[in-house]
């Protein structure tokens, strides 16, 4: 009888220990899940800051190009196209790259990974469209600046300004292209890192 009681007591203690261990593991899993989600949100935070910076830059670009248009007597069609192009790029960037932080904190991680993959695809398509339109815009602007400069006397300030803007614009365009591509590839890497994190803890279909 006493042996039976001891066995039952030991069994109860084992059950209690297992329940305690399970409780600790559950709590640890919750903590790990929260840390993972916070890590993903943190990795995406720089993209959110970049988007807000791009929005704030639109009025500045419009004002700078307005000054340039007046100084070089460029066409208002070019100015209007420039403002629309810049605003369109920012709107497209926001549509493609903006992601509610709740997606990471409380959303389904499998669905989040699929959205991040779609984001990468859309970002690539958006980059290609932007590049094509950018080439057209640069060619149009360069032609107008060159034409206005050639129409001015050889020793005039207008021609000097035109040539200066052409050279400066060419250098600025190359620098801008390098910066833009760097941001693009960094965004793609950020998505890849987060997707990899999710795949390590979730059963996410690989593509």
N, C-alpha and C positions, 0 to 999 in steps of 0.2 A: 504493500500500500504506500509505504513511505517512498519507495523507489519510483512508483507511478507519479506521486505528487512532485517529486524532484524533477522527473522528466517533463512534466507539464509546465513546471516553473521555468525550466531551462528553455523549453519551446516558446513560452510566452516572452522570455527575455530576448530570444533570437528574433521573434516577430517584432518586438519593440525596437530592437537595434536595426533591423532591416527597414522598418518604417521611418526611423530617424535618419538613416542613410539615404533613403529615397527622397525624404524631405529636403535634405541638404543638397542632393544632386539636382532636384527640381529648382531650388533657389539658385544654385550655381548656373544652371542652364538659363534661367531668367536673366541673371546678371550678365552672362556672356552674350545673350541675345541683345540686351540693351546696349552693351559696349560695341557690338558689331554695328548696330543701327546708328549709334552716335558717330562711329568711325566713318560710315558711309556718308552721313549727312555732312560731316566735317570736310570730307574729300570733295564734295560737290559745292561747298560754300563759296569757293573762289570763282566758280562759274557764275553764281548768282551775283556776286559783287561786280564781275565783269559786265554783266548785262545791265546793271544799274548805271555803271560808268558809261556804257555805250549810249544809253538813253539820255544821260546828262550832257553828252558830247554833241548831240544833234544841233541844239541852238548855237553852240560855239562854232561848229563847222559851217552852219548857214551864215553866220555873221562874218566869218573869215572869208568865205568865198564871195560874199556880197562885196566886201572891200576889194577883193581881187578883181571882180567883175567890173566895178566902177573904175578902178585904176587902169586896167588894160582895155577898157571899152569892149568887153566881151558881150556876147548875145545873152538876152534874158532867157532865151530858150535853154541855153546851156546851164544857166543858173538854176532854172526851175527843174531841169532834169537832175542836176546834182543833188538838190535838196530832196527830191522824191526818191532818188536812188539811195541816198544815205539813210533816210527814214525807213525805206523799204527793207534795207539790210538789217537795221536794228529790229524792226518788227518781226522779220523772218528769224533772226537769231533768238529773239525772245520766245517765239512759237516753238522753235526746235529745241532750245536748250533749257528753258525754264521747267523746273520740276518742284512741285510742292514738297516741302520738307516732311510733311505727314506721310508721304509715300515711304520714306525711310524709317520713320519712328513707329508707325502703327500699321503700315500697309503690308500686303502679302509680298514676301520677298521674291517669290517666283515670278509674279506679275511685274514687280519692279525690274527684275533682270531683263524681262522681255521688252519692257518700255525703254530701258537703257540701250538695248540692241537696236530697236527702231530709231532711237535718237541718233545713234551713230550713222545709220543709213541715211536718215534725213539730213544730217549735218554734212555728209559727203555730197549729196545732191545739191544742197544749198550752196556749198563752197564752189561747186562747178558752175552753177548759174551765176553766182556773184563774180567769179573770175571772168566769165564771158562778157558780162555787162561792164565790168571794170575796164576790160581792154577797149571796148567800144567808147566808153566815156573818156579814157585817157587819150585815145586817138583823136576824138572830137575836140577835146580841150587843147591838145598840142597843136592841132591844125589851126584853130582859132587864134591862139597866142602867136603862132608863127606868122599867120596871114596879117594880123594887126601890126606885128613888128616890121614885117617887110614893107607894109604900106606907109610906114613912117620914114622920115629922113634918116640917112645913115648915122648922123651924129646926134640924133634926138634922144631925149630921155625915154620916150615911149619904146624905141627899139632896144635900148639898153635894158629897160625893165622886162621887156618880152623875152629877150635872150636869157636874162637872169632867172626869170620864172621857169623857162624851159629847162635850163640846167638844174636848177634847184628842185623843180618838179620831178625830173628824171631820177635824181639821187633819192629824193623823198619817196618816190614810188617804189624803188628797189628796197629801201629800208622798210617801208610799210608792208610790202609783200612778204619779206622775211619775218617780220613780227606777226603778221596775220597767219602765216603758215605755222609758226611756232605755237601760237594760241590754239589753232585747229588741232595740231597733233597732240598737244597737251590735253585738250578736251577728250580726244579719242582715247588717250592712255588712261585718263581718269575713269572713263566709263569701263574700260577693260579691267582695271583694278577692282572696281566695285563689283562687276559681274563675277570676277574670279572669287572674291570674298563670298558672294552669295552661293556660288556653285560648291564651295567647300562645306557648306552647312545645309544646303537645300538640294533636293532632287530636281535640278533645272535642266531641261532639254538643251543640249549643246548644238550650236549652229556653226 
